[in-house]
């Protein structure tokens, strides 16, 4: 179906499980903002959850999709860093810069970062406000494919989560889960020189990709035997760093059992609201276990993630299983639910 120059096609999540392709006006930019013609948008676990059961941040009907890269189509007043036709990579949020948290360098906790985030990358065009353009939008070099440039946002979240974690090249890291976020952790740790990265998960395809992006070992998930197995692989100590990427409370609890004395546990996967976990206080205290639970990203992490993508020390393309056209987004999300994949590129 041809698109009128003033109109665009966009996927709208009408209700859980129902996506409609709608035609609507191409938006105009706000002062300081831009409109991007989407070249690639990537699927992610958050979008899948919204598609399957809704999401508190996605009041329906709603545009959705937030990992993207593309070309500047319209430039708002007072934009000086970009012009029409520029290739860009961007996130979908940015901090205000003035609230209590921003003034203390905790921009990921900004009072308005979530309420002002932009959705709508599963469309031909997306409107990006000034605060994102100013802080978290960057030129996309020609040598970086759009589909890899679109990884900048989730990779920035991973970079933020690891920012205050000290790792050595001779550390043993255990990653629980083998979805896209888990494998981005593998790749990020590999670029920091970590040699022993153990990925625990199911599905042979995902384990194969884990090895392709830097995992040294892959283990089938068996909760009861896993602590003993990790001790066997670490001379009885346990892992120096454990990263939980499943968002399941019982796996949060298991994570602490896998760390060595003095080790660190990063609880990256967000659990469902209202759930609780129980930890052995003796283990936490006397074994001096550090527990971190990072959220979202900072502009500093975005800059670092972009640099990692530009350096291409990892073949980031392994994380994108296949391409789907814009009007087959529902099929891509159905396939994502089945799990024998990592991410899909939605190409308008």
N, C-alpha and C positions, 0 to 999 in steps of 0.2 A: 504494500500500500504506500503510494508516494506521500511524502510529508510536505505540507505547505510551508514555505519559508518562515512564516510567522508562528507556526504550530509545531509541536513536538509530540512524540509518543512517549508514554511513561507507564511503568507498571505501578499499579495501586493495590495495596493489600487491603481488601475490603473487609475481611474477617478472617480468623484463622482458617487456613486451607484454601482460601479463595483469592486469586489474583486476577485483576482485570487490566487489560491494556487500554489505556484511555488517551485521547488526543486533547491537548490543552495548549494554551499559549506559551511560547517560550518566554521565560521570565526576563525582566530587566534588572540590571545590577543596581544595588544601592550605592550611594557615594562611598568610595573607597573599596567597593566590592567588584566582583566580576561574575560573568556567566561562563561556564566551561562546557564545551561540547565533549561529552564523555567518549573516550576512545576504548576504555576497558573499565568494567566494574567487577569486583571479585565477591564471590559468596563468602559468608562467614557464619560461625556458629550462632551469633546473636540474631542474625536475620533468619536462620533456620528455626530458632526457638520462637521468634515472632510469628513466623509462617505456621508453625505447628500449633501453638497455644496462646498466641498473643504476647504482648510485652508492655509493662507499665509505662515505658517511655515512647510507645508507638500507639497513640490513640487512633483508632481506625474509624473511617478509611484513611489510609496514609500512604504517601510516597515512602519508599524505603530503599536500603542499599547505601553504604557509606565508605566503601573502599574503592578508590577510583583514581584514574589519571586521564588527562585529556588535553584539549587545545582551547585557549582563550577565544571565546566567540564574541563577547561583549565586555567592554571595560567601563566601569563607573567613573564618575567625576573624582578627581584627586588621586587616581591610581597612577603611580609613577614607575613602579618596579616592573610592570607587565604591560604588554600591548596585545591587540588582537593578532591571533596566529601563533602566539607563544605556546610551546609545549610545556605542560606543568604537571607536577605531582603535589598532592595536597592531602591534608587530613580533613575531617569533618567537624572539628571543634577547635577551640582555642580559648585560653583563659582571658579574663577581663583585665588583669594586670594591676588592679587597684584594691581588691578586697583583702581581708585579713590574711588569707592563705597565700595569695599571689605575692603580697609584700614580704612573705617569709620564705619564698622560693618553693612553695608547695602548690604550684599552679595546677597540678592534677586534681586538687581538692577545691579549686575555685568555686565560689558560691554559685556561679551561673554557667559553668562550663557544660553541664549536662542539659540545662534548659534551653541553651542557645545552639546546641549541636544541629548539624544539617543532615537531613535525610533526603534521598531521592536520586541515588547514583544509578539505579536500574531504570534509566531513562536516557533520552538523547542529549539532554542538557540538564545542568544543575547550577543553582544560584549559590554563590559563595560570598558570605558577608565580609565586611572590612576587617574584622578582628582576626579572621582566619587568613585572609590574604596577607595581612601585615606580618603575622607571626609564623604561620605553618604552611604556607604555599611556597614552592620552589620551582625553578626551571628544571625541566627534565632533559638531561643530555641525550643526544641522539643514540648513543651506544646502549642506553638502558631501554629495553622494550616496555611498552605501556603496561603490559600485564605484570611485569616485575615492579615497575614504579608504583603500581597500585598497592603493593605490599607495605608501603611506608607506614601507614597508620597502625596496622597490627604489629609490625616489627617495632615501632616506637613504644608500644605498650610493653613489649617484651624487654626492650632495652631499659625502660624505666624500672621494670621489676627487678632487673639484675644490677642496677646502677650501684646500689650500696652493698652488694654481695662481693666479697673478696674470693676470687678463685685463682688457683695455681695450675700450671700446666700438668702437674702430677696428681691433681685431685681426681677423685671419682665422683661423678655426678649421676644421679638417678632421676630420670624424667618419667613421671607417671602419666600415661596417656600418650597417644600417638596421632592426635588430630593436628590441625594446622598450627594452633598455638604451641603445642608441644614441639612440633618440628621446627618452628621458628626459634624456640629456645635452643634446640640442638644446633641449628646453624649459627646462632648468635654466640653460643659458648665455643663452638668450633673456631670462630674467628678470633676468640680470645685465647686460643692455643690449648684448650683443654683436650687431652688425648683420650680419656676414658669416659665415655658418655653412654650410659645404659638406658635404653628406652623400654619401658614396660607397657605392653598393650596387646590388643587383639587385632586380627585381620592382617593377613600376610602381605597384602598390597601396601598398607601403611608402614609395616615394619621394613619392607624393602626400600621405601622412600626414606625412612629414617636413616638407614645405612647410607643411602646416596647423599644425604646432606651432612653426614658426619658422625652418626652413632657408631660406636665401636662394638656394642653388644645390643641385641634385642632379646627380650624375654617375654614369654607368654604370661599374661596376668593370672596369678594364682595367689589370692590374698593370704591364705594360711601358710604357705611355704615361702612366700617372698622374703620376709625378714631373714630367715636362715640362708636363703640363696644369696642375698646381698652380702651377708657376713662372709659367706664362703668366697665371694669374689673380692673381698677387701681385707683378707687376713684377719677376719673376725671383728673388724672395727665397725663397719657400717659406712655409709656414704658421707663424703665431706659436704655435699650439697644435695638436697632433694627438692625437686620442683614438681608440685602437684598441679596438673592441668586438666583435671576431669570435672571439677566442681561438684563432687559428691562427698557428703559429710563423712561416710565411712572411709573414704580414701584420704581425706584430710587427717583422720585419726591414724590411719596406717602410716602416713608419711613420717610422723614423728618416730615411729618404731624403726625406720630404715636409716636414720641419721647416726653418725658416730658421736661419741662424746665430744662436745665442743663444735658440733656440726651446725649447719644452717638448713632450715626448711622454708621454702617459699611457697605459700599457698596462693597460687595464681588463679586457679579456677574458682569462679564465683558460685557459691551454693544458692539454692532456692531460698527466697526470703522466708524467715521464720524458723529455719532449721538451726539446730545446735549441735555442737560436738563436745566430746569429753577427752581430755588428755591426762596422762599419768603425771601428776605434779612432781613426784619424786624424780621421774625421768627428766622433766623439763629443768628442774632446779639443780639437782646434783650432777647431771651430765651437761649442764650449761648449754642447752639447746637454744639457738636463736630462731625465732619464728617471725617471718615477715609475710604480710598479705598486701601486695601492691595493687593499686587501682589506676587505670587509665594511663596518662602520659603527660609529659611536660614538653614545652618547646625545645628544651635542651635535648631530650630524648629523641624528638623528631629530627633534629639536626644530625644526631649520631646515627639514627636509622638510615637516613638518606645517604650518609657517607658510606655506610656498609653496603648499601645497594649499588652505589656508584663504583665501589672498589671491586665488586663481583668476585670476592674470594670464595664464595659459595655459588653453586649453580641454583639460583633461586627459582628457576623455571621448573624444577622438580616438584615444587609445591602446587603447581597448577595442572590439574589432571587433564582438562579438556576445555574447549570453547563452546559456548552456546549463544545463539542469536538472542536478541532482546525479547522476542515473543515466545521464547521457550524457557523463560526463567523458572516457571513452575516445575518443568521436567528436571532442571538442574537441582532444584531444592529437594525434589523427590529422590534423586540419585544421591544427593549429599546425605540424606537421612539413612540410606542403606549402608553407607560407610566405606565402600571400597573406592575411596577417592580422598583427595585432600581439599582442594579448592577448585571452583570453576570460574572461568573468565566469561563474563557476560559482555558480548560485543555488539553495540548498536549497529 
